[in-house]
């Protein structure tokens, strides 16, 4: 013991001290204190138990914080309540606070700063934390603000402000970056996205929801005290995970709640209860965001909750009287999000909104302002119990119990603003459906009373009456949507509807008369698709000076389009596809703002006026299959904005298309093409897509086309080539990515095709005369050569092709990042790897099995072999017998589900291809083979170990038609050819 003391004292004596020299001792003591405190480091914060997925958040935040830089950086972490913002902020504080001269974590700023006294406490805490012992507390917020700015401007500090909800809090705690020394980092957590953008926050981070794997781990830790569910609980756990939708708070609360329940039956009861009534702990956390809304914002939030989730933002704003600003505020408060202009909302936030509506009149749904629940709506309508309190009513007839509408069903609902009687989800996408959609009409009384004064939105699918009720006079109506109705005319007489902007009467087959356009002067969108009894439109169409879209698609009896007396600048889109028009009025040139004109399949159309060429903003023109057309406009080159032109299946001579300097897409399918149509000049220099399918191509046409250096897609499928070959000049198409030569009479491929370094897709299906070797560029990712002639060298060729393309793809991913699906025409592949389809199983597929599944065991340390590139998989398939009447519309697909797994973990992925070729649906196709690769680099790092050596490939057909897999196989791909036949540990044979 004495010896240990001696050693310690000797070490202490050798420590260098602090030189006072000419300094005051008090100053030196202060320096010593600061040095000791810095060495001791900041206090760590308790993050919590059962933390899952934190490594990802810390990695993302560290990249944003970039602690090595010397500038002052402000970072905002924003998101909905319960997403884990505070937990993440605590974790990053523990991780990096030791690297700063001072640090402070100010918790619960929203609650603590409700008055000046609370704000002052936070300011003093910030100064106390960062100045450690050298600071005297201030008595008012203005002194403290000055002190923060004065004392911290020379210190490198980390400051975290947790749960900020007002700009004032930032103004007094971290007003400007100049308040803090070089290298400082200021992090705020908030539910308000706009606070992140204010005051120059340099970076922002929105924590994502937990993925399914992490969600199961977190839930299981709370429910079972382990990272995986108990054996018999997996299915019910999936329901719980689905309810929580990746929200960490919900997963933790739900797991804790269910952990006290005994048996699966009690779990099921609890989850059923949650469908009707939210968990109050989750509810109160989420409601904080709602309570901070203004009255108007709150009402719009509830409208979206009950009526507009998943709908188009512009549509919602229009119905709710220009609510764009309020919708933006809801986005900024993370209550909703807008993706692809669609409004999205977390399911638990929606449930919170439903609860707010219900709590105002608990157990009295007839007094609710909004009704959407199946049982509540059925009960109220069955008893005619509707009241004036009801403002919004959603009736889903496709799942609703049988409802008998009476004269008085809606009579008392004088405040009704939104009414939707919806039949089926198909109606939302009815324009995408080729066949008719029929639902039994619900009988309505002829004397139906429909209060309409407050009505802004009326949507009624399969409305059975011939017109709207006589008392219907909706002065505030904005949108009328009555698809597949029995309407013959909307109403009798004239009704002035100044606020009406949208009318949708699609597939109202009995509509014969439309009211005067003068009575709806602000109409913007009119869609009449499939109104097959409508013969004409009102002659006063030019009264619609705000009209933007007019759809008369498949109005097969519409013979007359009205003359346009006055200029219409706002009409952008006019669709007259499949109408019975014989001619268009020359006054169409008065549609000065027109950008889209569809005249396809107008079988009676004989004359298109030359005045169309005066539509200087026209971008899209489709004249496909106008078989009686006598002549096309010669002055097409004056359409300088034209980007897409479709002149397919015409019997008249095509004009010269040179001069269309903006043209990007040109389809001439089935028409007669001469060299004068496409000239080899620079006037079509922007053309990226050219389709000449089903054309008789004269000599010289391709010579001109092959000088279109911007061209990315060329479709020559089913063409008769007079020379039977593709000119060597094809190498000039240096931008070409897709080339389809299916069903052509070519007998050889030009050697210069190997110079097309950007080519991704090549179609050679049904090329029966093709001979010789294929020297393809390594850029190819999908080769569709089903039912193609195969030369004797076929067995050797695909291996070299696959190996070169596989290495090329790996290089692309490593240098450019990301994987890309390949789609062209009527075929495509999804997922990672290289694919080709052709007849005959290659002989180098080593491991084969009868049926649709194969399983192998990989060699030890497979992941360490630098020569190992991945897997080559194949399936021999035939199409199943077609029982569908419309054979040409059949889509056939084949997917490969991959698994790499061990005892505790499993990696999954899927790759697939599809085709709509008529040979599959017509029963003409023989056995074909799909060969695809799966690169090793696509396997996530955590699965690259000896714990994951079981590899399974399972093939399954999909689509409106389907394939049957006869046998399948797998081979390991190595860069060194000598390893190609290297063995795997085990091959498992399974029959299916």
C-alpha positions, 0 to 999 in steps of 0.5 A: 500500500505504501509503495502505491502511495509513493508512486502516486505522489511521484506522478502528482509531483511531476504534473506541470502546474499553472504559472501565475506570473503577473496575473491575478490568482482569481483569474488563473483559478477561473481558468483552472475551473473551466479546464477541469469542467471541460475535462469532466465533460457535460452530463449525459441525458437519459434517452430511454429504454428499448431504443430502436433505429437510432443509429440511422438517425444519428448517421443522418444528423451527423452528416447535417451537423458536420461538426468539423466545419467552423461556421455556426449551423442551425439544424431543425428536427421536425415531425408529428408528435410521437415520431421521436424528435426529443429522443433523437435530440437527446441521443445526438446531444450525448454523442457530440456534446463533449466536443464543444466548450459548452452545451445546453439541452433546454427541454419542453420549451413550449410548456416552460415558456408560456410567460416571461418568467418561464422564458427567463428561466430557460435563458438563465439555464442556457447561460448556466449550462454554457458558462459553468459557474462564471455567470450571475442570473439575470432578472428579466428577459431583455438582460438575459438576451443581451447576456446570451448574445454577449457571452456566447459569441466567443464560445463554441457551444451546442444548444438544443431547444426541444419542442419549440412552437413559437418564433418568440422562443427562438427570438429570445433563446437563439435569435441569430447565428452571430450570437454564438462562436465559430463552430457552434451548433443550434438544434431545435425540435418542433412540430412546426416545419415553418419554424425550421425555415425561419431565421436561417436554419441551415439544415432540416431533418424529418425523422421517418416512420419506423420500417416494418422490421424496426417497428416489430422490434420496438413493439416486441420489446415492450410487449414481450421483452424481446426483439421478436414476437412470441410464436403464436402472436405473429399475425396479431402483432402484424395488426398492431404494427399496422395500427401504429403505422411506424409511429414510435410512441404508438408502438411503445404505448400499444406494446406496453398496454398489450403486455398486460393482456392475457392471451390472444383473445384479449389482444384481439378485443383491445385492438378492436376497441382501438378501431373505435376509440383511440388510446388516450395517451397517444391521443393527447400527445397528437392533439397538442398540434391541433390545439395550436390551430386557428378556428378556420385551420381547425375546421379545415383540418377536420374537413380533411380528416373526415372527407378529403384524406388522399385527395388532390390538393387543388380539388380540396382547396377549391371545395373549401373556398380557396384554403391553400394557405390553411393547407400549407399551415397544416403541412407546416405543423406536420398534421398533413403532408402533400406528396404528388399534390395528394394530401396524406395524413397519418392514420392516428392523426386521422383517428384523433380528428375523428375523436375531436368531432365525436367528443362534442356530442358523445353518443349523439351522432345525429348532432355531429357536424360530420358523419362518415362512420358506416353504422352511424350513417346507416342508423341516422338515414334509416330513421330520418334522424338527420338534423341541421347540425350535419354539415358533411355526409359521406355515404359509401354505398358499396359497403353500406347496409341497404338504405332506403332514401325517402323524401325526408332523408335530407330534408332537415339538413339545412347546413349541409355543405358536402354530400358524397354518395359513393358507389365503389373505388372504381368510380374514382378511376373510371376513365382508366376502365375500358369496360362498362361499370354497372351497379344496381341503381338505388331507387330515389323518390321523385319528390326527393328534398335536397337542401342546397343553399349551403351545398358546395360539393355534391358527389352522387354516383349512379343517381337514379332520377332523370334530373335533380329535384325541382327545389335544387338551387345551390347558389354556393355549389362549387363542384357537381359530380354525378358519374354513371347517373340516370340524368337526362338533363340536370334541371328544368329551366335555367339556374344561375350558378356563379360559383360552379367550377366543375361538372363531371357527368362521365358515363351518364348514358342518358344525358341528351341535353346540357343547360346553357353555358351562360348560366355557369359563367365561372365553370373551369372543368367540364367532363362528359366522357362516355355520354353516348346519347349527347348529340350537341353542346350548347352554342354559347360555349364562348360564354365560358371564359374561365373554362380550362378543360373540356372532355367529350371523350367517347361521346359517340353521337356528338356530331357538332362542335359549336362555332366559337364567336369570341376568343377563349384564352383559358381553355387548355385541354380539349378531348374529342376522342371517339366522337362523331364529328365530321369537321371542326369549325375554322373558328377553333383558332379562337381557342388561343391558349389551347395546349392539348387537342385529341381527335383520335378515333373520330371515324367520321372526321374528314376535314381538319381546318388549316386554322388549327395551325394558328394555335401557337401554344398547342403542345399535344395533337392526336389524330390517330385512326381518323380513317376518313380524313382526306388531308392533313394540314400542310403548315404543321411547321408553324406549331412551334410549341408542339411537343407530341404528335400522333398521326397513326393509322391514317389513309391520307398522305403525311406532310413533311414534318421538318420544322417542328423544332419543339417536337419530342414524341412522334408516333406514325404507327400504321401509316405510310412513311416516305423519306419526305416525312422525316428529313435528315436535317436539324429541325427535329433535333429535340425528338426523343421518341419515334414510333413507326410500328406496323409501317411499310418502311421505304428505303431511305426512311431509316437513313434519315431517322438515324441522324436524330442524335437526341432520339432515346426510343425507337419502335420499329416493331412489326415493320416490313423493312424493304431491305430486310436489315437495319442500316449500319448508320444506326450508330449515329443514334448515340442517345438511344436507350430502347430499340424494338425490332419485334416481329420484323423481317430482319435477318441480321443485326448490324455490327455497329449496334455495339456502339450504342453505349446507352442502349438499355432495352432491345426487343427481338421477339418473333424475329424468325429470320434473324441469324448470326451472332449478337454483339450487343453493348454491355449497357443492355439491361433487358433483352426480350427475344421470346419466340425468336430464331436461335442460332447454334451459338446460342448456348455460348452467347448468353453467358458472355452477354450476361457477364459483361452486362452484369459487370457494367451494371455494378459499375453504374450503380457504384458510380451513379447510384441507384437501380432503374426499372426498364419499360418500353412498349408492352414489356418491361422488367422491375428490380435489380439485375439483367434480364433476357427472355428467349427460347431454350434453357442455357446449358451453363445453368448448373443447378436446376429443379423441376417446378417453381422453386430452388434452394441452395446453400452458399459456400462458407465466406461467400461474401468475402470473394471479390470475384463473386458478382451475384446469381444467375436465375432462370425459369422455363415457363409457358402461359396458362390457357386464356379464358379471357375474351379480350386476348389482346389486352392480357398482361402476363408477368413472372416474378422471382422472390428471393430470400437469403436467410439464416437462423435469426434474419432474412433478406428478401427482394423481388424482380419481375418482368411482364409482357402483353404480347399476343402470342401468350394470350393467343396460345401460340407460344411454346416454352420460353426461358427468363434468365435474370441476374441478381448482383451481390452488391444489392444485398444489404451489408448486415446479411453478408455473413456466414449466418446467411447462407440459405438462398431460395428463389421462388417464381410466380406468375402474375397479371390478367393472364399468368405464366406457369413455371415448369422448371427453374435453376440458379448459377453463381456468377464469378468474374473469373470464368474458371470459377463458373462451375464452382460448387455450392455446399448443398442443393435442395430439391423441392417439387411443386 
